[in-house]
């Protein structure tokens, strides 16, 4: 697999108000997600996946919800982790937010 510079990775429009760019190796994936449609009245629907995940809040403020945990108000500079299989979601509190997610193994469902 050739080395890909993150600034050369293209943005993908996931939905209106959400775009992402991805870089990965064979076992690790980093995803930059930009939201521009906040604040939200309600959180996104819960989801889960087999991947372990860490997320860094690079800009904005969110509420992080995770199964079995109290909701967390997070702002730029904060991080959270999600073990494999736990249901989780976020709610944007600001107009814009940027998250940097890391997944292992690679999320094949995010690849073209």
Long-range contacts (C-beta under 8 A, 24 or more apart in sequence): 1-25, 1-26, 6-30, 6-32, 20-110, 22-110, 22-111, 24-106, 24-111, 25-106, 26-106, 27-104, 27-105, 27-106, 28-102, 28-103, 28-104, 28-105, 28-106, 29-102, 29-103, 29-104, 29-105, 29-106, 29-107, 29-110, 30-100, 30-101, 30-102, 30-103, 31-100, 31-101, 31-102, 31-103, 31-107, 31-110, 32-98, 32-99, 32-100, 33-98, 33-99, 33-100, 33-101, 34-96, 34-97, 34-98, 35-60, 35-92, 35-96, 35-97, 35-98, 35-99, 36-95, 36-96, 37-92, 38-92, 38-93, 38-94, 38-95, 38-96, 38-97, 39-92, 39-93, 39-94, 39-95, 40-91, 40-92, 42-91, 43-89, 43-90, 43-91, 44-89, 44-90, 44-91, 45-89, 46-87, 46-88, 46-89, 47-87, 47-88, 47-89, 48-85, 48-86, 48-87, 48-88, 49-84, 49-85, 49-107, 50-84, 50-85, 51-84, 51-103, 51-104, 51-105, 51-107, 52-81, 52-82, 52-83, 52-84, 52-103, 52-104, 53-81, 53-82, 53-101, 53-102, 53-103, 54-79, 54-80, 54-81, 54-82, 54-101, 54-102, 55-79, 55-80, 55-81, 55-82, 55-99, 55-100, 55-101, 55-102, 56-99, 56-100, 56-101, 57-97, 57-98, 57-99, 58-98, 58-99, 58-100, 59-96, 59-97, 59-98, 60-92, 60-93, 60-94, 60-95, 60-96, 60-97, 60-98, 61-92, 61-93, 61-94, 61-97, 62-90, 62-91, 62-92, 62-93, 62-97, 62-99, 63-90, 63-91, 63-93, 64-88, 64-90, 65-89, 65-90, 65-91
